[in-house]
């Protein structure tokens, strides 16, 4: 099982829209809006690392996403 936590900075004023868009992506299991440096955290999970990578690419290609920080789980 491949799992990654993705911290997301959204465009100012587009946090809720970004949250809703990320929530609809495949292999995104959970999404939360945060206070602090990051606006959103997404938990991406799949049995295949390639599917996790594809989900990460889809998140980064979202026009409302400014930056991401990905933390893959290794153990």
N, C-alpha and C positions, 0 to 999 in steps of 0.2 A: 504494500500500500504506500503510495506517494502522497505526501501532505506538505503544504506550504502555507504560511501566513503572509499575506500581502498587505502592507501598510500603504495607503493611498493619500496623496494630496490632490484635492479636487480644485477646479477653477473656483474662484471666489463667487459665492452666490449660487453655485451649481452643485452643491454637496448632495442635496436630496435627489436631484436628477441623476447624478453619477451613481449614487447608492442604488437607485432603482434599475439602472442599466446594468451595473455589475451583478446585481442579484439575479438577473435573467440569464447570465452566461452559463454554459455547460460546465460541469465539474466544480462550480462554486457552491459549496455546501452551506456556508453561513456568511452573512455580511452585517456589520454593525457600524453605526455612526459614532465617532469619538469626539471628545474634547481634547485639545492639546495640539502638539505639532502636526499630527496626522489627522485627517478628516474621517477616514474610513478604514476598517480592517476587513479583509475578505479571507475566508478559509477555503483553500482549494484542495480538493482530494480526488484521487483516482487510483485505480489499480495499475496504471501505466504512467510512467514519468513523462512520456511524450504528450499525453493528454493534459497533464498539469502544465507543461510548457506551452501548449496551445492556449490554454485558459489565460496564462500570464501574458502572452502576446495579445490576446483579445482585450485584456484589461488595459494594457499600455497603449493600444491603438484607439482607445476611447477618447474622443475629442475633449471631454470634460476632465480627463486625468492629466494633471501636470507632472507629477513624479510618483514613483513607487519605490518601495523598499521591500524586497522579498526575503523571507526567512524560511528556507526549506528545512523540514524536520529530518534529521538523519538517524535518530534512534528513538 
